[in-house]
Amino acid sequence: MKIKITTGFDADQKFTIEIEEAHKAYYLFRNPEKRGVFSNGVALTGKDIKSIQPDWNATMGWNSTHELDDDDWNEIRLTGIDTKLNNLLGKAQSVSLLVDKNPNFMLVSLSEVLKEIPKENEQISEGSGLLADKFKV
């Protein structure tokens, strides 16, 4: 699965990257002063990112100039790729909020980060539980 990062209106200002690096794109988008390099060699500054969205054509293996029609959308929905991709984008956005706390997340794939998050959530829950115990009346 792939996403499209748009930096301008021209065709050469739209970059396709793997969903595995979507959290990096969202981090840069939220931090305009930061810079990042993706595995395909695309290097961007956060302030240049105008949008991040699913790249349906690249995900489905269609030509980038192909205009999606109703049959294409039916195929996307029938395969469940729309739900999977949108769910992963939501997770990537959430992960991007954790990068300041754990900068190593920028060095690994989204799927690797998602494996680590339950461990972090356990630590957060344990800490919250201890805090809640202190404030019990």
Summary of the structure (lengths in Angstrom):
residues: 137
radius of gyration: 17.9
end to end distance: 50.2
largest distance: 63.6
contacts: 361
relative contact order: 0.15
helix: 58%
strand: 15%
